[in-house]
Amino acid sequence: MPYICLHCRKEVKALEKNFIRCPYCGYRVLSKKRSTLAKEVSSS
């Protein structure tokens, strides 16, 4: 599952189990990337 660094906004494809850090900037806060698929919700 891809993650996105909240500091430099680069995509990180894989994370090691004990090492949670962006390989580009060293920031430790990552977010899961959301899918681009739009969901349809009924209004009733």
SEVOLO-717713 format. One line per field, with one value per residue: y, z, x of N, C-alpha, C, O in turn. Coordinates in steps of 0.02 Angstrom, whole numbers, padded with zeros to 5 digits. Atoms other than C-alpha are relative to their C-alpha. Layout:
<recs>
n.north [Y:...] .
n.up [Z:...] .
n.east [X:...] .
ca.north [Y:...] .
ca.up [Z:...] .
ca.east [X:...] .
c.north [Y:...] .
c.up [Z:...] .
c.east [X:...] .
o.north [Y:...] .
o.up [Z:...] .
o.east [X:...] .
</recs>
This chain:
<recs>
n.north [-00058:-00060:-00052:-00066:-00039:-00061:-00057:-00013:00024:00052:00065:00052:00061:00053:-00018:00054:00008:-00038:-00064:-00039:-00066:-00015:00007:-00060:-00057:00022:-00015:00062:00002:00023:00011:00047:-00032:00015:00020:-00052:00023:-00037:00043:-00028:00005:-00018:-00055:00017] .
n.up [00000:00003:-00050:00022:-00053:-00010:00002:00068:00044:00046:-00012:-00026:00019:-00050:-00065:-00040:-00061:-00057:00023:00029:00014:00071:00023:00035:-00044:-00069:-00040:-00028:00005:00066:00006:00054:00061:00015:00069:00042:00021:-00031:-00024:00009:-00062:00011:-00044:-00036] .
n.east [00042:-00042:00008:-00022:-00031:00038:-00045:-00024:00053:-00023:00030:-00044:00035:-00004:-00028:-00027:00040:-00025:-00026:00054:-00028:-00004:-00070:-00021:-00011:-00010:00059:00027:00073:00022:00072:00017:00024:00070:00012:00029:00066:00055:00053:00067:00039:00070:00021:00062] .
ca.north [00000:00168:00306:00494:00598:00745:00856:00836:00755:00617:00442:00304:00132:00015:00033:-00075:-00143:-00052:00101:00225:00376:00460:00409:00579:00706:00602:00658:00531:00571:00472:00454:00316:00364:00376:00296:00407:00308:00414:00332:00356:00390:00390:00542:00450] .
ca.up [00000:-00048:00079:00057:00162:00238:00232:00054:-00024:-00109:-00126:-00025:-00095:00043:00227:00333:00493:00617:00511:00483:00401:00231:00133:00045:00187:00348:00408:00518:00479:00333:00270:00167:-00013:-00055:-00212:-00357:-00381:-00348:-00243:-00278:-00125:-00128:-00052:00012] .
ca.east [00000:00076:00099:00125:00244:00150:00305:00374:00217:00318:00249:00332:00291:00350:00389:00501:00425:00537:00582:00441:00521:00517:00674:00677:00664:00669:00497:00409:00226:00154:-00024:-00104:-00136:-00320:-00388:-00441:-00601:-00756:-00890:-01076:-01185:-01374:-01461:-01615] .
c.north [00062:00050:00066:00036:00066:00062:00017:-00024:-00050:-00067:-00050:-00066:-00054:00025:-00062:-00003:00046:00070:00038:00071:00009:-00006:00063:00057:-00020:00014:-00064:-00006:-00018:-00013:-00050:00038:-00021:-00019:00058:-00018:00038:-00048:00034:-00014:00022:00052:-00018:-00048] .
c.up [00000:00055:-00029:00061:00006:-00004:-00072:-00053:-00053:00020:00022:-00012:00054:00063:00032:00065:00056:-00020:-00035:-00008:-00076:-00022:-00034:00048:00073:00046:00022:-00004:-00072:00001:-00056:-00060:-00013:-00074:-00038:-00024:00039:00021:-00008:00063:-00015:00052:00039:00055] .
c.east [00045:-00019:00025:00028:-00038:00044:00020:-00049:00024:-00029:00053:-00036:00000:00033:00029:-00038:00023:00023:-00055:00025:00003:00073:00026:00018:00011:-00058:-00033:-00076:-00019:-00075:-00011:-00027:-00072:-00008:-00033:-00070:-00054:-00055:-00068:-00041:-00071:-00021:-00063:00011] .
o.north [00068:00056:00066:00037:00099:00118:00074:-00011:-00057:-00079:-00056:-00076:-00086:00067:-00116:00046:00075:00107:00025:00112:-00039:00024:00069:00089:00022:00001:-00113:-00054:00021:-00028:-00053:00086:-00081:00005:00100:00020:00040:-00093:00095:-00071:00073:00051:00022:-00067] .
o.up [00042:00075:-00077:00114:-00045:-00006:-00094:-00112:-00106:00079:-00010:00015:00064:00060:00027:00085:00091:00024:-00093:00037:-00112:00009:-00045:00039:00113:00106:-00015:00022:-00118:00054:-00105:-00052:-00011:-00116:-00008:-00060:00100:-00017:00002:00086:-00046:00108:00081:00090] .
o.east [00089:-00077:00063:-00002:-00050:00018:00012:-00038:-00007:-00043:00106:-00091:-00051:00078:00001:-00070:-00019:00046:-00069:00020:00015:00117:00087:00070:00032:-00054:-00033:-00103:-00005:-00103:00027:-00065:-00088:00030:-00066:-00102:-00054:-00073:-00073:-00045:-00082:00003:-00086:-00036] .
</recs>
